[in-house]
Amino acid sequence: MASMRGRHNRIKYFLMETTKALFDAGYGKSKFEAFQQSYLRDRTRRSDAIHSFSTYISYEKTMAKFGDFLANEMGIKYERDFKKLSVDEVYTCVDMYFQKQQEEGLAKKTLERQISALNKVLTTIDPKLKEIFTPENRMKWRNGAEPGDNDRYDHPERVVENLAKISEVSHAIAQLQRLTGARIGDTKKINIDEQNQRIFIERSKGGRNRFVYFDKFQKEFEEVKKYKEVLDEALQKRPFSEIRKEYYKDLRRACKRAGEPYRGSHSFRFEWAQERYEKISQWSKEEQIIYYYRILKDREKTEKEIMEAMERVAGKDAWGEAIVSEELGHSRLDISRHYLRIKAK
């Protein structure tokens, strides 16, 4: 597949143009004949092209969405960046993409269609990528089965140590994500509330306000303040769009130096959730109940809403999960269980 030029070397348009090329190759040609030729050739029944206009439109939409995810969530903005990725790194991107699609509550049929689109287009770009579309992976991405251990870096400390040697600002952003569970775009919006020993992020994803509490985590609170000062100072000199772009670039370099597959910045959010849950799970049930009540109160829930929420959580005996879910800013407990790697009770 020839490289795209101009704006089309951006990953989104590169993927869309590849999809268009597959449609051009198959339009007006018999899919049945392609299947027959495939069977005679290697005893498979498949076509390397896209034959119907409806399939083309569906696949193009999926690849545009995947391209936006690569650029905005993984920092992979250009064709050349994508082609530098190893098979394992592409697998990580695809896996995290489908975790996000599952969080959005997409139907299994929609997920299966997206899997087929990515399989068709990505394996056209690099045939070696066929190995990531195994029946087991397809089932996981379609059904939301528990993923493996690729949600977080194996050795995040090594990654941030190398990041510190590359850029003080990028290191500060990574540490803010690790300390607060903030999405990359939310790090600039962290507000320090000294009086209540917490941070406040206004209008996070979905317009929801986030509170993360540190009265039981004093050391971490001091670190948050330190790293936020570094970021705020940088923001006085440059827009966040430039800082964010540089952060992704630095993070990829740090991963390479640390010998870690690049998994994007969202992995730090997974790390925070799992570490937070482990610590909260060591508290007594009474402490967890009081803590959860405080979170709901600070979100200005009515007493009726608070009691209803607490009854639901009590019925599942899932106080730790509920606390982390609220601090992550999730609206459903099952989404947070994706992060925590635990099954529903």
C-alpha positions in Angstrom: 0.0 0.0 0.0 1.5 3.3 -1.1 2.1 6.0 1.5 -0.3 8.9 1.6 0.8 12.5 1.3 -0.3 15.8 2.6 -3.0 15.7 5.3 -3.6 12.1 4.3 -0.5 11.0 6.1 -2.4 11.7 9.3 -3.4 8.3 10.7 -7.1 8.9 10.5 -7.0 9.7 6.8 -4.4 7.0 6.1 -6.8 4.4 7.5 -9.8 5.8 5.6 -7.8 5.9 2.3 -6.7 2.3 2.9 -10.4 1.4 3.4 -11.3 3.2 0.2 -8.6 1.3 -1.7 -10.1 -2.0 -0.6 -13.5 -0.9 -1.8 -12.1 0.2 -5.2 -10.5 -3.2 -5.5 -13.7 -5.1 -4.8 -16.5 -2.8 -6.2 -18.4 -4.5 -9.1 -16.6 -7.8 -8.6 -18.1 -11.0 -7.3 -17.4 -11.8 -3.7 -18.5 -15.4 -4.4 -15.8 -15.7 -7.0 -13.2 -14.2 -4.6 -14.2 -16.9 -2.1 -13.8 -19.6 -4.7 -10.4 -18.4 -5.7 -9.4 -18.2 -2.0 -10.6 -21.8 -1.4 -8.6 -23.1 -4.4 -5.6 -21.2 -3.3 -5.3 -22.0 0.4 -8.6 -23.7 1.4 -10.0 -20.5 3.0 -13.2 -18.6 2.1 -12.2 -15.0 2.2 -11.8 -11.9 0.1 -9.1 -9.3 0.5 -11.4 -6.6 -0.8 -14.6 -4.8 0.2 -17.4 -5.6 -2.3 -20.5 -3.7 -1.0 -21.0 0.0 -0.5 -22.8 -0.5 2.8 -19.8 -2.5 4.2 -17.4 0.2 2.9 -19.3 3.0 4.7 -19.5 1.0 7.9 -15.7 0.1 7.8 -14.8 3.7 6.9 -16.7 5.0 9.9 -14.9 2.5 12.2 -11.5 3.3 10.9 -12.1 7.0 11.3 -13.1 6.4 14.9 -10.0 4.2 15.4 -7.8 6.8 13.8 -9.2 9.5 16.2 -8.5 7.1 19.1 -4.9 6.5 18.0 -4.2 10.2 17.7 -6.0 11.5 20.8 -5.5 8.7 23.3 -2.3 7.0 22.1 -0.4 9.9 20.6 -0.1 8.1 17.2 -0.9 10.9 14.8 0.8 9.9 11.5 1.1 7.0 9.2 4.8 6.8 9.9 4.2 6.6 13.6 1.8 3.7 13.1 4.2 1.8 10.9 6.9 2.0 13.5 4.8 0.0 16.0 5.5 -3.6 16.7 2.8 -6.3 16.5 2.5 -6.2 20.3 2.2 -2.5 20.3 -0.6 -2.6 17.7 -2.3 -5.3 19.8 -2.2 -3.0 22.8 -3.8 -0.1 20.8 -6.5 -2.4 19.5 -7.2 -3.9 22.9 -7.4 -0.5 24.6 -9.7 0.8 21.8 -12.2 -2.0 22.4 -12.0 -1.5 26.1 -13.2 2.0 25.4 -15.9 0.9 23.1 -17.2 -1.5 25.7 -17.2 1.3 28.3 -19.4 3.2 25.9 -21.9 0.3 26.0 -21.8 -0.7 22.3 -23.8 -3.7 21.3 -22.0 -7.0 20.6 -23.1 -6.9 17.0 -21.6 -3.4 16.6 -18.3 -4.5 18.3 -18.1 -7.6 16.0 -18.5 -5.3 12.9 -15.8 -3.0 14.2 -13.5 -6.1 14.8 -14.1 -7.2 11.2 -13.3 -3.7 9.9 -10.0 -3.4 11.9 -9.0 -7.0 10.9 -9.6 -6.2 7.2 -7.8 -2.9 7.0 -4.9 -3.4 9.5 -3.9 -6.7 8.0 -3.9 -5.1 4.6 -1.4 -2.6 5.9 0.7 -5.3 7.6 -0.1 -9.0 7.1 1.8 -9.8 10.3 -1.1 -8.2 12.2 -3.3 -11.2 11.4 -1.8 -12.9 14.5 -3.6 -10.5 16.9 -7.1 -11.3 15.5 -7.3 -14.7 17.1 -10.7 -16.2 18.0 -9.9 -15.7 21.7 -9.1 -12.0 21.2 -12.2 -11.5 18.9 -14.4 -13.0 21.6 -12.9 -10.8 24.3 -13.3 -7.7 22.3 -16.9 -8.6 21.3 -18.1 -10.0 24.6 -16.1 -7.9 27.1 -14.3 -10.9 28.6 -11.6 -10.0 31.0 -8.4 -8.8 29.2 -4.9 -9.8 30.1 -2.3 -7.8 31.9 -1.8 -5.3 29.2 -3.9 -2.6 30.9 -0.9 -1.2 32.7 2.8 -1.1 32.3 4.7 -4.0 33.8 7.2 -1.7 35.3 5.8 1.9 35.4 8.5 3.1 37.7 11.1 2.4 35.0 9.0 4.3 32.5 8.7 7.4 34.6 12.3 7.3 35.7 13.3 7.4 32.0 10.7 10.1 31.4 12.3 12.3 34.1 15.5 12.2 32.2 13.8 13.3 29.0 11.5 16.1 30.2 10.6 17.5 33.6 7.1 18.6 32.4 6.3 15.2 30.7 7.4 13.5 33.9 5.2 15.7 36.0 2.1 14.9 33.8 2.8 11.2 34.1 3.1 11.4 37.8 -0.1 13.4 38.1 -1.9 10.6 36.2 -0.4 8.0 38.5 -1.3 9.9 41.6 -4.8 11.0 40.7 -6.1 8.7 37.9 -6.6 11.7 35.7 -7.1 11.4 32.0 -4.4 13.2 30.1 -6.7 16.1 29.2 -7.7 16.5 32.8 -4.2 17.0 34.3 -4.3 20.7 33.4 -7.7 21.1 35.1 -6.6 19.7 38.5 -7.5 22.1 41.3 -5.9 21.7 44.7 -8.4 22.0 47.7 -6.1 22.3 50.7 -8.9 22.8 53.2 -10.6 19.5 52.3 -7.5 17.6 51.4 -8.7 16.7 47.9 -8.3 17.6 44.3 -11.2 18.8 42.1 -11.4 18.3 38.3 -14.3 20.3 36.8 -16.2 18.9 33.8 -14.2 15.7 33.2 -15.4 13.2 30.5 -19.1 13.4 30.0 -19.2 16.8 31.9 -18.9 15.1 35.2 -17.0 16.7 38.1 -14.4 14.5 39.8 -13.1 14.6 43.4 -10.2 12.6 44.6 -9.5 12.6 48.3 -6.1 12.6 50.0 -6.8 13.0 53.7 -5.6 9.4 54.1 -2.9 9.8 51.5 -0.8 12.8 52.7 2.4 11.9 51.0 0.7 11.5 47.7 -1.1 14.8 48.2 2.2 16.7 48.6 3.5 15.0 45.5 0.4 16.1 43.5 0.9 19.7 44.6 4.6 19.6 43.5 3.9 18.1 40.1 1.0 20.4 39.5 3.2 23.4 40.1 5.6 22.1 37.4 2.7 21.8 34.9 1.2 25.1 35.8 4.5 26.9 35.2 4.8 25.2 31.8 1.2 26.2 30.9 2.2 29.9 31.4 4.7 29.5 28.6 3.0 27.1 26.1 -0.5 25.9 25.3 -1.5 22.5 26.5 -1.9 21.2 23.0 1.9 21.5 22.5 2.7 20.1 25.9 0.4 17.1 25.3 1.9 16.4 21.9 5.4 16.5 23.4 4.3 14.3 26.3 3.2 11.5 24.0 6.5 11.7 22.1 8.5 11.7 25.3 6.4 8.8 26.7 7.2 6.7 23.6 10.9 7.4 24.0 10.8 6.6 27.7 9.0 3.2 27.0 11.7 2.3 24.5 14.5 3.1 26.9 12.7 1.1 29.7 12.1 -1.9 27.4 8.3 -1.5 27.8 5.8 -1.8 24.9 4.2 1.6 24.4 0.7 1.5 25.9 -0.2 5.2 26.0 -0.9 7.4 28.9 -4.2 5.8 29.9 -2.3 2.9 31.4 -1.4 5.2 34.3 -5.1 5.6 35.0 -5.5 1.8 35.2 -2.5 1.7 37.5 -3.9 4.3 39.8 -7.3 2.5 40.0 -5.8 -0.8 40.9 -3.4 0.6 43.5 -6.1 2.7 45.0 -8.5 -0.2 45.3 -5.8 -2.4 46.9 -5.2 0.3 49.6 -8.9 1.0 50.2 -9.7 -2.8 50.5 -7.5 -2.8 53.6 -9.7 -0.4 55.4 -12.5 -1.6 57.7 -16.0 -1.7 56.2 -17.1 1.2 58.4 -14.3 3.4 57.1 -15.3 2.5 53.5 -18.9 3.3 54.1 -18.1 6.7 55.7 -15.7 7.5 52.8 -18.3 6.6 50.2 -21.0 8.6 51.9 -18.7 11.6 51.9 -18.1 11.3 48.2 -21.8 11.2 47.4 -22.4 14.1 49.7 -19.8 16.3 48.0 -21.3 15.5 44.7 -24.5 17.2 46.1 -26.6 14.1 45.9 -29.9 14.2 47.8 -30.3 12.1 50.9 -32.7 9.9 49.0 -30.2 9.4 46.1 -27.4 8.7 48.6 -29.4 6.1 50.5 -30.4 4.4 47.2 -26.8 4.3 46.0 -25.6 2.9 49.3 -28.3 0.2 49.4 -27.2 -0.9 45.9 -23.5 -1.1 46.9 -24.3 -2.8 50.2 -26.3 -5.4 48.3 -23.2 -6.3 46.3 -20.8 -5.7 49.2 -18.7 -3.6 46.8 -17.7 -0.5 48.8 -14.1 -0.4 47.6 -15.2 -0.8 44.0 -17.9 1.9 44.4 -15.3 4.4 45.9 -12.8 3.9 43.1 -15.6 4.1 40.6 -16.7 7.5 41.9 -13.2 8.8 42.1 -12.5 7.6 38.5 -15.6 9.6 37.5 -17.5 6.5 36.1 -21.2 6.3 36.0 -21.4 2.5 36.2 -19.7 0.0 38.5 -19.1 -2.5 35.6 -16.9 0.1 33.8 -14.7 0.4 36.8 -14.4 -3.4 37.1 -12.7 -3.3 33.7 -10.0 -1.2 35.4 -9.9 -3.2 38.6 -9.9 -6.6 36.8 -12.5 -8.1 39.1 -15.8 -9.8 38.2 -19.2 -8.7 39.1 -20.6 -9.9 42.4 
